[in-house]
Amino acid sequence: MKSRLLAGVAAVVLALIGAILMFTYAQGADQRAVRDLDPVGVLVVMKAVPAGSSLETVKEAVALEQLPGTAVGKTALRTLDDAAGKVAGADLIPGEQLLAERLIAPEDLKTSGSVKVPAGLQEVSFQLEPQRVVGGRLEPGDHIGIFISLPSGGVESKPGETTQLSIHKVLVTAVQRAPEGAAAQPAPSASAGAEANPRDVNLPTGSLMITVAVNDINADKIVFASEFARIWLSKEPLDAQDSGPKIMQKQDVYK
């Protein structure tokens, strides 16, 4: 009886030892495989990073990992020591190796190419939050409508806030994602004639720099609105309906 009990205990112990050995072997299999393939330490993205993020944000999102040499990209980075002042040039996805071309100078950060400026027009740029730029879906070559809202004084006979689609079918020549930390157009202050709106919050992350081709008069309007008013854009193709100038006020919204 005692011998059978001891034999049973021994069998259980041997089974446990075998399971532990198998688990340890399996855990080390990947490491042995990597060692056999000349491992190289490279930076791998651990959490998502949006395009335009600063180098500090990138540093917090990557980690040095050992990968088989045959699987490492030619431009994969091992350190960020030489990347000072650069930003993420595209959205970084968890699991990807951090390639050198993914980090670029802030001024080179463009979501798309540019188009030729028509003769007689000039370019002017302004920065807006994504919700003011058709959700950020604009591309060079698109045509837009530019709405300008003034806190007061837009028309002497119409005191109070006014909004107007002031410039029609404007050609977009370039669209850039603003570097992280660059503030979008601020709300006008209460001293400018309007009470502060709690929804008017600067959203620097993801803001866009829009460049358009306009004549000198409309360039004046855009610069003035960027300095002292608010701008909102619509995507306005060349065949969009134009019902003529209309100044919108509070009392007109429900008409």
MIDOSE-1310 file (N, C-alpha, C; in nm, 2 decimals, decimal comma, always signed):
residues 255
mksr	+0,08/-0,12/+0,00/+0,00/+0,00/+0,00/+0,09/+0,13/+0,00; +0,19/+0,13/+0,09/+0,28/+0,24/+0,10/+0,36/+0,26/-0,03; +0,40/+0,15/-0,08/+0,48/+0,16/-0,21/+0,40/+0,21/-0,32; +0,27/+0,17/-0,33/+0,19/+0,23/-0,44/+0,17/+0,38/-0,42
llag	+0,15/+0,42/-0,29/+0,13/+0,57/-0,27/+0,26/+0,64/-0,31; +0,38/+0,59/-0,27/+0,50/+0,66/-0,31/+0,52/+0,66/-0,46; +0,48/+0,55/-0,53/+0,49/+0,55/-0,67/+0,40/+0,65/-0,74; +0,28/+0,67/-0,68/+0,19/+0,77/-0,73/+0,24/+0,91/-0,71
vaav	+0,30/+0,94/-0,59/+0,35/+1,07/-0,57/+0,47/+1,10/-0,66; +0,55/+1,00/-0,68/+0,67/+1,01/-0,77/+0,62/+1,04/-0,91; +0,51/+0,98/-0,96/+0,46/+1,00/-1,09/+0,41/+1,15/-1,11; +0,34/+1,20/-1,00/+0,29/+1,33/-1,01/+0,41/+1,43/-1,01
vlal	+0,51/+1,41/-0,93/+0,63/+1,50/-0,93/+0,70/+1,50/-1,06; +0,72/+1,38/-1,12/+0,78/+1,37/-1,25/+0,70/+1,44/-1,36; +0,57/+1,43/-1,35/+0,48/+1,50/-1,45/+0,50/+1,65/-1,43; +0,50/+1,70/-1,31/+0,52/+1,85/-1,29/+0,65/+1,89/-1,34
igai	+0,76/+1,82/-1,31/+0,89/+1,85/-1,36/+0,89/+1,86/-1,51; +0,83/+1,76/-1,57/+0,82/+1,75/-1,72/+0,75/+1,88/-1,77; +0,64/+1,91/-1,71/+0,56/+2,03/-1,76/+0,64/+2,16/-1,75; +0,72/+2,17/-1,63/+0,80/+2,29/-1,61/+0,91/+2,30/-1,72
lmft	+0,97/+2,18/-1,74/+1,08/+2,18/-1,84/+1,03/+2,22/-1,98; +0,91/+2,16/-2,02/+0,85/+2,20/-2,15/+0,82/+2,34/-2,16; +0,76/+2,40/-2,05/+0,73/+2,54/-2,05/+0,85/+2,63/-2,07; +0,96/+2,59/-1,99/+1,08/+2,67/-2,00/+1,15/+2,66/-2,14
yaqg	+1,14/+2,54/-2,20/+1,19/+2,52/-2,33/+1,12/+2,61/-2,43; +0,98/+2,60/-2,42/+0,90/+2,68/-2,52/+0,93/+2,83/-2,50; +0,94/+2,88/-2,38/+0,97/+3,02/-2,36/+1,10/+3,06/-2,42; +1,20/+2,98/-2,42/+1,33/+3,01/-2,47/+1,35/+2,98/-2,62
adqr	+1,24/+2,92/-2,68/+1,25/+2,89/-2,82/+1,27/+3,01/-2,91; +1,18/+3,11/-2,88/+1,19/+3,24/-2,96/+1,32/+3,31/-2,94; +1,37/+3,31/-2,82/+1,50/+3,37/-2,80/+1,61/+3,30/-2,87; +1,61/+3,17/-2,86/+1,71/+3,09/-2,93/+1,71/+3,11/-3,08
avrd	+1,58/+3,12/-3,13/+1,56/+3,15/-3,28/+1,62/+3,28/-3,32; +1,60/+3,38/-3,23/+1,65/+3,51/-3,26/+1,80/+3,51/-3,26; +1,86/+3,44/-3,16/+2,01/+3,43/-3,14/+2,07/+3,37/-3,27; +2,00/+3,27/-3,32/+2,05/+3,20/-3,44/+2,04/+3,29/-3,57
ldpv	+1,97/+3,40/-3,56/+1,95/+3,48/-3,68/+2,02/+3,62/-3,67; +2,13/+3,63/-3,59/+2,21/+3,75/-3,57/+2,12/+3,87/-3,53; +2,07/+3,87/-3,41/+1,98/+3,97/-3,36/+2,04/+4,11/-3,37; +1,95/+4,21/-3,39/+1,99/+4,35/-3,40/+1,89/+4,43/-3,31
gvlv	+1,94/+4,52/-3,23/+1,86/+4,60/-3,15/+1,80/+4,72/-3,23; +1,67/+4,73/-3,25/+1,61/+4,84/-3,32/+1,49/+4,90/-3,24; +1,46/+5,02/-3,27/+1,34/+5,09/-3,20/+1,21/+5,04/-3,27; +1,12/+4,99/-3,19/+0,99/+4,94/-3,23/+0,88/+5,03/-3,17
vmka	+0,78/+5,06/-3,25/+0,67/+5,14/-3,20/+0,58/+5,06/-3,10; +0,56/+5,10/-2,98/+0,48/+5,03/-2,88/+0,34/+5,08/-2,87; +0,32/+5,21/-2,90/+0,18/+5,26/-2,90/+0,17/+5,37/-3,01; +0,05/+5,38/-3,05/+0,02/+5,47/-3,17/+0,07/+5,61/-3,15
vpag	+0,12/+5,67/-3,25/+0,17/+5,81/-3,25/+0,11/+5,88/-3,37; +0,04/+5,99/-3,36/-0,02/+6,06/-3,47/+0,09/+6,14/-3,55; +0,07/+6,16/-3,67/+0,16/+6,24/-3,75/+0,17/+6,38/-3,69; +0,29/+6,44/-3,70/+0,31/+6,57/-3,64/+0,36/+6,57/-3,50
ssle	+0,36/+6,45/-3,43/+0,40/+6,45/-3,29/+0,54/+6,48/-3,27; +0,58/+6,54/-3,16/+0,71/+6,59/-3,13/+0,80/+6,47/-3,11; +0,93/+6,49/-3,11/+1,03/+6,38/-3,08/+1,01/+6,33/-2,94; +0,98/+6,41/-2,85/+0,95/+6,36/-2,71/+0,84/+6,26/-2,70
tvke	+0,73/+6,29/-2,78/+0,62/+6,20/-2,78/+0,66/+6,07/-2,85; +0,74/+6,07/-2,95/+0,79/+5,95/-3,02/+0,88/+5,87/-2,92; +0,96/+5,94/-2,85/+1,05/+5,87/-2,75/+0,97/+5,79/-2,65; +0,86/+5,84/-2,61/+0,78/+5,78/-2,51/+0,70/+5,66/-2,56
aval	+0,69/+5,65/-2,70/+0,61/+5,55/-2,76/+0,69/+5,43/-2,82; +0,83/+5,44/-2,82/+0,91/+5,34/-2,88/+0,99/+5,27/-2,77; +1,04/+5,15/-2,80/+1,13/+5,07/-2,72/+1,23/+4,99/-2,80; +1,35/+4,97/-2,74/+1,45/+4,90/-2,81/+1,43/+4,75/-2,80
eqlp	+1,42/+4,68/-2,91/+1,39/+4,54/-2,91/+1,49/+4,46/-3,00; +1,52/+4,34/-2,97/+1,61/+4,25/-3,05/+1,53/+4,18/-3,15; +1,56/+4,20/-3,28/+1,49/+4,14/-3,39/+1,59/+4,07/-3,48; +1,55/+3,96/-3,55/+1,64/+3,89/-3,64/+1,70/+3,99/-3,74
gtav	+1,83/+3,99/-3,77/+1,89/+4,08/-3,86/+1,83/+4,08/-4,00; +1,78/+3,96/-4,04/+1,72/+3,96/-4,17/+1,59/+4,03/-4,18; +1,53/+4,06/-4,07/+1,39/+4,12/-4,06/+1,40/+4,27/-4,04; +1,52/+4,32/-4,02/+1,54/+4,46/-3,98/+1,55/+4,55/-4,11
gkta	+1,47/+4,65/-4,12/+1,48/+4,74/-4,23/+1,62/+4,81/-4,24; +1,66/+4,85/-4,36/+1,79/+4,91/-4,38/+1,80/+5,05/-4,31; +1,68/+5,12/-4,30/+1,69/+5,25/-4,23/+1,63/+5,25/-4,09; +1,61/+5,13/-4,03/+1,56/+5,12/-3,90/+1,65/+5,19/-3,80
lrtl	+1,59/+5,26/-3,71/+1,67/+5,34/-3,61/+1,70/+5,26/-3,49; +1,82/+5,28/-3,44/+1,86/+5,21/-3,31/+1,87/+5,31/-3,20; +1,87/+5,44/-3,23/+1,87/+5,55/-3,13/+1,81/+5,67/-3,20; +1,77/+5,77/-3,11/+1,71/+5,89/-3,16/+1,80/+6,01/-3,13
ddaa	+1,93/+5,98/-3,11/+2,03/+6,08/-3,08/+2,04/+6,18/-3,19; +2,03/+6,14/-3,32/+2,05/+6,23/-3,43/+1,92/+6,29/-3,48; +1,81/+6,28/-3,41/+1,68/+6,32/-3,46/+1,63/+6,44/-3,39; +1,71/+6,52/-3,33/+1,67/+6,64/-3,25/+1,59/+6,74/-3,34
gkva	+1,48/+6,78/-3,30/+1,40/+6,88/-3,37/+1,30/+6,83/-3,47; +1,31/+6,69/-3,49/+1,22/+6,63/-3,59/+1,09/+6,59/-3,53; +0,99/+6,56/-3,62/+0,86/+6,52/-3,58/+0,82/+6,40/-3,66; +0,71/+6,33/-3,61/+0,66/+6,21/-3,69/+0,60/+6,26/-3,82
gadl	+0,65/+6,21/-3,93/+0,61/+6,25/-4,06/+0,48/+6,18/-4,11; +0,44/+6,07/-4,03/+0,32/+6,00/-4,06/+0,27/+5,93/-3,93; +0,15/+5,88/-3,93/+0,10/+5,80/-3,82/+0,19/+5,68/-3,80; +0,24/+5,66/-3,67/+0,32/+5,55/-3,64/+0,23/+5,44/-3,57
ipge	+0,24/+5,32/-3,62/+0,15/+5,21/-3,58/+0,23/+5,11/-3,49; +0,17/+5,07/-3,38/+0,23/+4,97/-3,29/+0,28/+4,85/-3,36; +0,40/+4,81/-3,33/+0,46/+4,69/-3,39/+0,55/+4,72/-3,51; +0,55/+4,84/-3,57/+0,64/+4,87/-3,68/+0,77/+4,92/-3,63
qlla	+0,88/+4,89/-3,71/+1,01/+4,94/-3,68/+1,01/+5,09/-3,71; +1,08/+5,17/-3,63/+1,09/+5,31/-3,65/+1,20/+5,34/-3,76; +1,15/+5,38/-3,88/+1,24/+5,40/-3,99/+1,29/+5,55/-3,99; +1,41/+5,57/-4,04/+1,46/+5,71/-4,04/+1,37/+5,80/-4,11
erli	+1,31/+5,76/-4,23/+1,23/+5,85/-4,31/+1,10/+5,88/-4,24; +1,06/+5,82/-4,13/+0,94/+5,85/-4,06/+0,95/+5,98/-3,98; +1,08/+6,02/-3,95/+1,10/+6,14/-3,88/+1,15/+6,25/-3,97; +1,08/+6,36/-3,98/+1,12/+6,47/-4,07/+1,12/+6,60/-4,00
aped	+1,17/+6,70/-4,07/+1,16/+6,84/-4,02/+1,02/+6,89/-4,02; +0,98/+6,97/-3,92/+0,84/+7,02/-3,91/+0,79/+7,09/-4,04; +0,88/+7,16/-4,11/+0,83/+7,24/-4,23/+0,81/+7,14/-4,34; +0,85/+7,02/-4,33/+0,83/+6,92/-4,44/+0,71/+6,84/-4,42
lkts	+0,64/+6,87/-4,31/+0,52/+6,78/-4,27/+0,40/+6,82/-4,36; +0,37/+6,75/-4,46/+0,26/+6,78/-4,55/+0,17/+6,65/-4,56; +0,04/+6,67/-4,56/-0,05/+6,56/-4,58/-0,06/+6,53/-4,73; -0,03/+6,62/-4,81/-0,04/+6,59/-4,96/+0,04/+6,70/-5,03
gsvk	+0,05/+6,68/-5,17/+0,13/+6,77/-5,25/+0,07/+6,91/-5,27; +0,13/+6,99/-5,35/+0,08/+7,12/-5,38/+0,05/+7,13/-5,52; -0,03/+7,24/-5,56/-0,07/+7,26/-5,70/-0,02/+7,40/-5,74; -0,01/+7,42/-5,87/+0,04/+7,54/-5,93/-0,06/+7,66/-5,90
vpag	+0,00/+7,77/-5,87/-0,08/+7,89/-5,84/-0,12/+7,96/-5,98; -0,24/+7,98/-6,00/-0,29/+8,05/-6,13/-0,22/+8,19/-6,14; -0,20/+8,23/-6,26/-0,14/+8,36/-6,29/-0,23/+8,47/-6,23; -0,16/+8,57/-6,17/-0,24/+8,68/-6,12/-0,28/+8,67/-5,97
lqev	-0,27/+8,54/-5,92/-0,31/+8,52/-5,78/-0,19/+8,51/-5,69; -0,21/+8,52/-5,56/-0,11/+8,51/-5,46/-0,15/+8,40/-5,36; -0,06/+8,35/-5,29/-0,09/+8,25/-5,18/-0,09/+8,31/-5,05; -0,18/+8,26/-4,96/-0,18/+8,30/-4,82/-0,22/+8,18/-4,74
sfql	-0,16/+8,17/-4,62/-0,19/+8,05/-4,54/-0,25/+8,09/-4,41; -0,33/+8,00/-4,35/-0,39/+8,02/-4,22/-0,41/+7,88/-4,16; -0,41/+7,88/-4,02/-0,42/+7,76/-3,95/-0,55/+7,74/-3,87; -0,61/+7,62/-3,89/-0,74/+7,60/-3,83/-0,75/+7,46/-3,76
epqr	-0,85/+7,45/-3,67/-0,87/+7,32/-3,61/-0,94/+7,23/-3,71; -0,93/+7,10/-3,70/-0,99/+7,01/-3,80/-1,14/+7,03/-3,83; -1,22/+7,05/-3,73/-1,36/+7,07/-3,75/-1,40/+7,19/-3,83; -1,30/+7,29/-3,85/-1,32/+7,40/-3,93/-1,27/+7,38/-4,07
vvgg	-1,22/+7,26/-4,10/-1,15/+7,23/-4,23/-1,22/+7,11/-4,28; -1,35/+7,10/-4,28/-1,43/+6,99/-4,33/-1,37/+6,86/-4,28; -1,35/+6,86/-4,15/-1,30/+6,74/-4,08/-1,15/+6,70/-4,12; -1,08/+6,79/-4,18/-0,94/+6,77/-4,22/-0,94/+6,69/-4,36
rlep	-1,05/+6,69/-4,43/-1,05/+6,61/-4,56/-1,02/+6,69/-4,68; -0,96/+6,81/-4,67/-0,93/+6,89/-4,78/-0,79/+6,84/-4,84; -0,78/+6,86/-4,97/-0,66/+6,83/-5,05/-0,63/+6,94/-5,15; -0,50/+6,95/-5,18/-0,47/+7,05/-5,28/-0,55/+7,02/-5,41
gdhi	-0,59/+7,13/-5,47/-0,68/+7,11/-5,59/-0,83/+7,13/-5,56; -0,87/+7,11/-5,43/-1,00/+7,13/-5,39/-1,04/+7,28/-5,40; -1,17/+7,31/-5,40/-1,21/+7,45/-5,39/-1,30/+7,46/-5,27; -1,28/+7,57/-5,20/-1,35/+7,59/-5,07/-1,42/+7,72/-5,06
gifi	-1,52/+7,73/-4,97/-1,58/+7,85/-4,94/-1,53/+7,90/-4,80; -1,50/+8,03/-4,79/-1,44/+8,08/-4,66/-1,55/+8,16/-4,59; -1,60/+8,12/-4,48/-1,69/+8,19/-4,39/-1,61/+8,27/-4,29; -1,65/+8,40/-4,27/-1,59/+8,48/-4,18/-1,69/+8,53/-4,08
slps	-1,66/+8,51/-3,95/-1,75/+8,55/-3,84/-1,69/+8,66/-3,76; -1,76/+8,77/-3,74/-1,71/+8,88/-3,66/-1,79/+8,89/-3,53; -1,73/+8,92/-3,42/-1,80/+8,93/-3,29/-1,89/+9,05/-3,29; -1,85/+9,15/-3,36/-1,94/+9,28/-3,37/-1,88/+9,37/-3,47
ggve	-1,96/+9,46/-3,51/-1,91/+9,57/-3,60/-1,90/+9,53/-3,75; -1,95/+9,41/-3,79/-1,94/+9,37/-3,93/-2,02/+9,46/-4,02; -2,14/+9,50/-3,98/-2,23/+9,59/-4,05/-2,29/+9,68/-3,95; -2,28/+9,81/-3,98/-2,33/+9,91/-3,88/-2,48/+9,90/-3,85
skpg	-2,55/+9,86/-3,95/-2,70/+9,84/-3,93/-2,73/+9,71/-3,87; -2,63/+9,62/-3,85/-2,66/+9,49/-3,79/-2,56/+9,47/-3,67; -2,59/+9,53/-3,55/-2,50/+9,51/-3,44/-2,50/+9,37/-3,39; -2,40/+9,33/-3,32/-2,38/+9,20/-3,27/-2,30/+9,11/-3,37
ettq	-2,30/+8,98/-3,34/-2,23/+8,88/-3,41/-2,28/+8,86/-3,55; -2,19/+8,85/-3,65/-2,23/+8,82/-3,79/-2,14/+8,72/-3,85; -2,20/+8,64/-3,95/-2,13/+8,54/-4,02/-2,17/+8,55/-4,17; -2,07/+8,54/-4,26/-2,10/+8,55/-4,40/-2,00/+8,46/-4,48
lsih	-2,06/+8,39/-4,58/-1,97/+8,32/-4,67/-1,91/+8,42/-4,76; -1,79/+8,47/-4,72/-1,74/+8,59/-4,78/-1,66/+8,57/-4,91; -1,60/+8,45/-4,92/-1,51/+8,42/-5,04/-1,55/+8,29/-5,10; -1,59/+8,28/-5,22/-1,64/+8,16/-5,29/-1,53/+8,09/-5,37
kvlv	-1,54/+7,96/-5,37/-1,47/+7,87/-5,47/-1,32/+7,91/-5,48; -1,26/+7,91/-5,36/-1,12/+7,94/-5,35/-1,03/+7,81/-5,37; -0,93/+7,82/-5,45/-0,84/+7,71/-5,48/-0,75/+7,68/-5,37; -0,75/+7,56/-5,32/-0,65/+7,51/-5,22/-0,52/+7,47/-5,29
tavq	-0,41/+7,52/-5,25/-0,28/+7,49/-5,32/-0,20/+7,40/-5,23; -0,22/+7,39/-5,10/-0,14/+7,30/-5,02/-0,21/+7,28/-4,89; -0,19/+7,16/-4,83/-0,25/+7,13/-4,70/-0,14/+7,07/-4,62; -0,11/+7,13/-4,50/-0,01/+7,08/-4,41/-0,06/+7,05/-4,27
rape	-0,01/+6,95/-4,21/-0,05/+6,92/-4,07/+0,05/+7,01/-3,99; -0,01/+7,09/-3,90/+0,08/+7,18/-3,82/+0,16/+7,10/-3,72; +0,28/+7,14/-3,69/+0,36/+7,06/-3,59/+0,29/+7,06/-3,46; +0,31/+6,96/-3,38/+0,25/+6,94/-3,25/+0,29/+7,06/-3,16
gaaa	+0,19/+7,12/-3,10/+0,22/+7,23/-3,01/+0,19/+7,37/-3,07; +0,17/+7,37/-3,20/+0,13/+7,49/-3,27/-0,02/+7,52/-3,25; -0,05/+7,64/-3,20/-0,19/+7,67/-3,16/-0,26/+7,71/-3,29; -0,39/+7,66/-3,30/-0,48/+7,70/-3,40/-0,53/+7,83/-3,38
qpap	-0,62/+7,88/-3,47/-0,67/+8,02/-3,46/-0,75/+8,03/-3,32; -0,71/+8,13/-3,24/-0,77/+8,15/-3,11/-0,91/+8,22/-3,12; -0,99/+8,20/-3,02/-1,12/+8,26/-3,02/-1,10/+8,41/-2,99; -1,18/+8,50/-3,04/-1,18/+8,64/-3,01/-1,21/+8,66/-2,86
sasa	-1,14/+8,75/-2,80/-1,16/+8,77/-2,66/-1,29/+8,85/-2,63; -1,34/+8,84/-2,50/-1,46/+8,92/-2,47/-1,44/+9,07/-2,49; -1,32/+9,11/-2,48/-1,29/+9,26/-2,49/-1,31/+9,30/-2,64; -1,31/+9,20/-2,73/-1,33/+9,23/-2,87/-1,47/+9,25/-2,91
gaea	-1,56/+9,23/-2,81/-1,70/+9,25/-2,84/-1,79/+9,13/-2,82; -1,73/+9,02/-2,78/-1,81/+8,90/-2,76/-1,77/+8,83/-2,64; -1,87/+8,76/-2,57/-1,84/+8,69/-2,45/-1,76/+8,56/-2,49; -1,67/+8,52/-2,40/-1,60/+8,39/-2,43/-1,69/+8,27/-2,43
nprd	-1,67/+8,19/-2,53/-1,75/+8,07/-2,55/-1,68/+7,95/-2,49; -1,74/+7,87/-2,40/-1,67/+7,76/-2,34/-1,63/+7,66/-2,44; -1,69/+7,66/-2,56/-1,65/+7,56/-2,66/-1,53/+7,61/-2,74; -1,50/+7,73/-2,73/-1,39/+7,79/-2,81/-1,26/+7,75/-2,73
vnlp	-1,21/+7,63/-2,76/-1,08/+7,58/-2,70/-0,98/+7,56/-2,80; -0,86/+7,60/-2,78/-0,76/+7,57/-2,88/-0,73/+7,42/-2,88; -0,72/+7,36/-3,00/-0,69/+7,22/-3,02/-0,57/+7,21/-3,11; -0,45/+7,23/-3,05/-0,33/+7,24/-3,13/-0,30/+7,10/-3,20
tgsl	-0,32/+6,99/-3,13/-0,29/+6,86/-3,19/-0,38/+6,83/-3,31; -0,31/+6,81/-3,42/-0,39/+6,78/-3,54/-0,44/+6,90/-3,62; -0,41/+7,02/-3,58/-0,46/+7,14/-3,65/-0,39/+7,14/-3,79; -0,45/+7,20/-3,89/-0,41/+7,20/-4,02/-0,37/+7,34/-4,07
mitv	-0,27/+7,35/-4,16/-0,23/+7,47/-4,22/-0,28/+7,47/-4,36; -0,37/+7,56/-4,40/-0,43/+7,56/-4,53/-0,37/+7,68/-4,61; -0,32/+7,65/-4,73/-0,27/+7,75/-4,82/-0,36/+7,76/-4,94; -0,40/+7,89/-4,97/-0,50/+7,91/-5,08/-0,44/+8,01/-5,18
avnd	-0,49/+8,01/-5,30/-0,46/+8,11/-5,41/-0,57/+8,21/-5,42; -0,55/+8,33/-5,40/-0,65/+8,44/-5,40/-0,60/+8,56/-5,46; -0,69/+8,66/-5,49/-0,64/+8,79/-5,54/-0,61/+8,87/-5,42; -0,56/+8,99/-5,44/-0,51/+9,08/-5,33/-0,62/+9,12/-5,23
inad	-0,74/+9,14/-5,28/-0,85/+9,18/-5,19/-0,89/+9,07/-5,10; -0,90/+8,95/-5,15/-0,94/+8,84/-5,07/-0,83/+8,80/-4,97; -0,71/+8,82/-5,01/-0,59/+8,79/-4,92/-0,61/+8,89/-4,80; -0,64/+9,01/-4,83/-0,67/+9,11/-4,72/-0,77/+9,05/-4,62
kivf	-0,88/+9,00/-4,68/-0,99/+8,95/-4,59/-0,95/+8,84/-4,51; -0,87/+8,75/-4,57/-0,83/+8,63/-4,49/-0,74/+8,66/-4,38; -0,64/+8,75/-4,41/-0,55/+8,79/-4,30/-0,62/+8,87/-4,19; -0,71/+8,96/-4,23/-0,79/+9,03/-4,12/-0,87/+8,93/-4,04
asef	-0,94/+8,84/-4,10/-1,02/+8,74/-4,03/-0,93/+8,65/-3,94; -0,81/+8,62/-3,99/-0,72/+8,53/-3,91/-0,67/+8,61/-3,78; -0,66/+8,74/-3,80/-0,61/+8,82/-3,69/-0,72/+8,86/-3,59; -0,84/+8,89/-3,64/-0,93/+8,96/-3,55/-1,07/+8,89/-3,55
ariw	-1,09/+8,79/-3,63/-1,22/+8,72/-3,63/-1,21/+8,57/-3,63; -1,30/+8,50/-3,69/-1,30/+8,35/-3,69/-1,33/+8,31/-3,84; -1,26/+8,20/-3,87/-1,28/+8,14/-4,01/-1,33/+8,00/-4,00; -1,42/+7,97/-4,09/-1,47/+7,83/-4,11/-1,48/+7,81/-4,26
lske	-1,45/+7,68/-4,29/-1,44/+7,65/-4,44/-1,54/+7,55/-4,47; -1,59/+7,55/-4,60/-1,67/+7,45/-4,66/-1,60/+7,40/-4,78; -1,63/+7,28/-4,82/-1,58/+7,23/-4,95/-1,68/+7,27/-5,06; -1,64/+7,36/-5,14/-1,73/+7,42/-5,24/-1,68/+7,40/-5,38
plda	-1,73/+7,29/-5,44/-1,68/+7,27/-5,58/-1,73/+7,38/-5,67; -1,67/+7,38/-5,79/-1,70/+7,49/-5,89/-1,85/+7,50/-5,93; -1,92/+7,38/-5,92/-2,06/+7,38/-5,96/-2,15/+7,39/-5,84; -2,10/+7,43/-5,73/-2,19/+7,45/-5,61/-2,28/+7,57/-5,63
qdsg	-2,40/+7,56/-5,57/-2,50/+7,67/-5,58/-2,45/+7,79/-5,51; -2,47/+7,91/-5,57/-2,43/+8,03/-5,51/-2,56/+8,12/-5,50; -2,62/+8,14/-5,39/-2,74/+8,22/-5,38/-2,72/+8,36/-5,35; -2,59/+8,41/-5,36/-2,57/+8,55/-5,34/-2,53/+8,58/-5,20
pkim	-2,48/+8,70/-5,17/-2,43/+8,73/-5,04/-2,54/+8,73/-4,93; -2,51/+8,67/-4,82/-2,61/+8,67/-4,71/-2,53/+8,68/-4,58; -2,57/+8,78/-4,50/-2,51/+8,80/-4,37/-2,60/+8,74/-4,26; -2,55/+8,64/-4,19/-2,62/+8,56/-4,10/-2,60/+8,62/-3,96
qkqd	-2,72/+8,65/-3,89/-2,72/+8,69/-3,75/-2,80/+8,60/-3,66; -2,80/+8,62/-3,54/-2,87/+8,53/-3,44/-3,02/+8,52/-3,48; -3,08/+8,63/-3,51/-3,22/+8,63/-3,53/-3,26/+8,57/-3,67; -3,16/+8,54/-3,75/-3,18/+8,48/-3,88/-3,17/+8,33/-3,88
vyk	-3,11/+8,27/-3,77/-3,08/+8,13/-3,77/-3,21/+8,04/-3,79; -3,32/+8,08/-3,72/-3,44/+8,00/-3,72/-3,53/+8,04/-3,84; -3,50/+8,13/-3,92/-3,59/+8,17/-4,03/-3,59/+8,06/-4,14
